[in-house]
């Protein structure tokens, strides 16, 4: 299963189709806070995570998520390209 965490409805839908075509069962949510609630309900193989979102951004989600789960792959899907921010995300447990 794959959790898509993205505030843009259009990007979520496009990503959903692409990931579903790869054979994944997909759940999509609009921010990190909702993502944490979904992660309490079920286990995911991979989480595709946006960087900048309202309510709870991707890095804040990642910090809280890694307190309880270190095995699930978390991959940022974002236009963010600042090397320092990317290094920060990796330090907090991003896999890519």
N, C-alpha and C positions, 0 to 999 in steps of 0.2 A: 504494500500500500504506500501511497505517496500523499503527503500533505503539502498543498500549495498555499503559501502565506503571502498574499499580495493585495494591496489596497485597490488597485485598478481592476474593475470588473472585466474589462475587455482583455487585459493581459492574463487574468486568471482563466478566462474561458479558452483563450488560445492555448495557453500552457496545459490546461486540462486535456484538451483534445490531443495535443502532441504526446503527453505522458500516457494517456489512456491507449493511444495507438501502439505504445511500447509494451502494453500488456499489464500496466499497473491499474489497480483500483485507486481512485483519486478522491480525496476530500479537499475542498478549497475553503479558505477563510480570508477575512479582510484585514486582520491585524494580529499582532503577537499575543495580545491578551486572549482572544478567542482561540488562537492556536494552542496556548497552554491548556485551556479547558478541553480541547479535543485530544491533546496528548494524555490527559488524565483518563479519558474514556477508552482510548485504544492505542496500540503500538503501531508505529509507522516504520517502514523500511528506509525511507528517505524523506527529508523535508527540504523543499525548495523555498527559499526565504528571500523576500524583498528587504531592502535596506531601510528605506525611509517610508514609514507608515504612521498614521495617526494612532492615538491611544497607547500603543507600545511598538517601538520600532524593532527592527530585526536584531540588532546587537543586544538590546535589553531582553528580548525573548530568548536569545541564545544563552545569555548569562544565567537566566532562571532555569531554562530547560536543562542545561548541563549540570545543574545541581542534583538532578535526579536521573539523568540518562546520558551516559557517555558513549553508548554504542551506536545509536541511530546516526546515520549519515545526514549532515546538514550542509546544504550547498546554497550559497548566496547567488541569487539571480538578479543582478542589478546593473545599472549603468555607472555605479560608483567605481572610480578608478584611482583614488588616492592611495598610494602604497602604504602610508601610515595607518589609514583606516582598515585596509585589507589585512595588514599585519595584526592589528588589534583584534579583528574578527577571528583570525586564526588562533591567536593566543587564548581567546575565549572558547575555542573548541569547534570553529567552522572547519569542515572538511574540504571546502573548495569555494 
